[in-house]
C-alpha cells in the first residue's frame, strides 16, 4: 500500500463498518501542509464535518474554543484510538498513528468512528446532497 498524500483542501470522509453494513459520508478538510496543520481548528467556534491532519500522531487543544473528538488513524486508515478533548489539553502521541481526525465533540460517535473502524478519504468537495453524516 503506497503512501497517501492528499493536498490541502476539501474532501469526503467515508466511515465504513457501521452496524447494518452502511457507510457515512462526511465533509472533511485536509490539512497536510505545515501551515494548515499548525492552524487546525484554532479560532473556530464550530466545524462542519471533520478535519484530517496528516502526517500527525498527536494534537493539543490550547487556545481552542470548543471540545473536540480526536481519532488517531494508522497508515491503513484504521482507527486505533478515539478521545474527547476539552480546550487547554495536550494529547499524548500515539506511536502507530500517522493521521489524526478531529471533529466537534460527540460527532464521531454518531458517525460510527470507533477503535477498529476503517475510514476512507476521497478528494474533492463533498456532494451537496451528502450533508454531514449522510448514511448510504
C-alpha positions in Angstrom: 0.0 0.0 0.0 1.6 3.3 -1.2 2.0 6.4 0.9 -1.1 8.6 0.8 -0.6 12.3 0.0 -3.7 14.3 -0.1 -3.5 18.0 -0.9 -4.8 20.7 1.5 -8.4 21.3 0.9 -11.9 19.8 0.8 -12.7 16.1 0.6 -15.1 13.5 1.9 -14.6 11.2 4.8 -16.3 7.8 4.4 -16.7 5.8 7.6 -17.0 2.1 6.9 -18.0 -0.8 9.0 -21.2 0.6 10.6 -23.8 -1.7 12.0 -26.1 -2.8 9.1 -23.2 -2.6 6.6 -23.8 1.0 5.6 -21.4 3.9 5.5 -21.4 7.5 6.5 -20.1 10.3 4.2 -18.9 13.5 6.0 -17.3 16.6 4.6 -13.6 16.7 5.6 -11.0 19.4 5.4 -7.5 18.0 4.8 -4.6 19.8 6.5 -1.3 18.4 5.0 1.0 21.5 4.9 2.8 22.6 8.0 0.8 25.8 8.0 -2.6 24.2 7.7 -1.7 21.6 10.4 -0.5 24.2 12.7 -3.7 26.3 12.4 -6.0 23.3 12.5 -9.3 24.1 14.2 -7.8 27.1 16.2 -10.1 30.1 16.4 -13.2 28.3 15.2 -16.5 28.1 17.1 -17.7 25.1 15.2 -16.7 22.7 12.4 -18.8 21.4 9.5 -17.7 17.8 9.3 -14.2 16.9 10.2 -10.5 17.9 9.8 -7.8 15.4 8.8 -4.2 16.3 10.0 -1.6 14.4 8.0 1.0 13.4 8.9 0.3 13.7 12.7 0.3 11.5 15.7 -0.8 13.9 18.4 -2.7 17.1 18.9 -3.4 19.8 21.5 -6.4 22.0 22.3 -4.7 25.1 23.6 -6.5 28.2 22.5 -9.4 26.2 21.2 -13.0 27.4 21.8 -14.7 24.0 21.9 -14.3 20.4 22.9 -13.3 18.1 20.1 -13.3 14.4 19.3 -9.9 13.1 18.2 -9.4 9.8 16.3 -5.9 8.5 15.7 -5.5 6.6 12.4 -2.8 4.2 11.4 -1.2 4.1 7.9 -4.1 1.9 6.6 -6.7 4.4 8.0 -7.9 2.1 10.7 -8.9 3.9 13.9 -6.5 3.0 16.8 -7.9 5.4 19.4 -10.7 7.9 19.9 -10.7 10.6 22.6 -12.7 13.6 23.5 -10.5 16.6 24.5 -11.6 19.7 26.3 -9.9 23.1 25.5 -6.5 23.5 27.0 -5.4 19.9 26.9 -2.3 18.1 25.4 -2.9 14.8 23.8 -0.3 12.1 24.2 1.4 10.9 21.0 0.3 7.6 19.6 3.3 5.8 18.2 1.4 3.9 15.4 -0.7 6.9 14.4 0.0 8.5 11.0 -3.0 10.7 10.8 -5.4 12.5 13.2 -9.0 13.2 12.5 -10.7 16.0 14.5 -14.4 16.9 14.8 -16.8 18.5 17.3 -17.3 16.6 20.5 -19.9 13.8 20.0 -19.8 13.7 16.2 -17.6 10.7 15.9 -19.9 8.5 18.0 -22.8 9.5 15.7 -20.7 8.6 12.6 -19.6 5.3 14.0 -15.9 6.2 14.3 -14.6 3.8 16.9 -11.5 1.7 17.5 -11.1 -0.8 14.7 -13.3 1.1 12.2 -11.9 1.9 8.8 -12.2 5.2 7.1 -11.5 6.5 3.6 -10.7 9.9 2.4 -11.9 11.0 -1.1 -10.6 14.1 -2.7 -12.8 17.0 -3.9 -15.7 18.8 -2.2 -18.5 16.8 -0.6 -21.5 16.4 -2.9 -24.3 18.9 -1.9 -26.8 16.1 -1.3 -24.3 14.3 1.1 -24.7 16.7 4.1 -23.0 16.0 7.3 -23.5 12.4 8.5 -25.3 11.1 5.4 -25.8 7.3 5.6 -25.7 5.3 2.4 
